[in-house]
Amino acid sequence: MLYPMLLLISASLLAAPLTGPERARVLGGEVLVATDAGSPGAAGSQGARAAIRIAATPQRVFAVMTSCEEALRFVPRLESCRVVETAADGSYQLIEHVVNPRWYLPRIRFVFRADYTPPREVRISNVSGGLREHEGRWTLESLDHGAATLVAYRVRVVPRYPVPEWLILATLKRDLPDMLRALAARCGARA
């Protein structure tokens, strides 16, 4: 799958923090993207991690990240975003996305569960649709006494159909910086 929100992180990698040098690069203004090839023999399980410093409060970043209307503006090739179900206490949502990854691949419809810990974390897990497995984690860390946010994203996917590893990794390297910069721009836009 060629879409940044469509990747599966293993449970052990979901909790892994940025390294010291990576954190320094992000705090210095760089958009970090690192791809992870799948384990030998685990074809189709490629993933990535990405991070950015955003000049907005964690509350603002969280609100933008969890809005379908906003997702359509910052997620590459996202054609449709629809909330299917919301927990009575707001702790999770089931969300349907339709993505048009590339001209040579079919549209993908999938439903995922987003578990919320506002304004610090969103955990994503596959429910149904065009992905065999899909899991990810967004974490938000308050910086500068709440005036800025360090956003870290980890993702890995197992598509239902064969996709070459090099194509997935190349697409992630291209799309994740664009997605994070667009998220930062949306966070700066007035609601």
Order of alpha helices (4+ residues) and beta strands (2+ residues): alpha-alpha-beta-beta-alpha-alpha-beta-beta-beta-beta-beta-beta-alpha
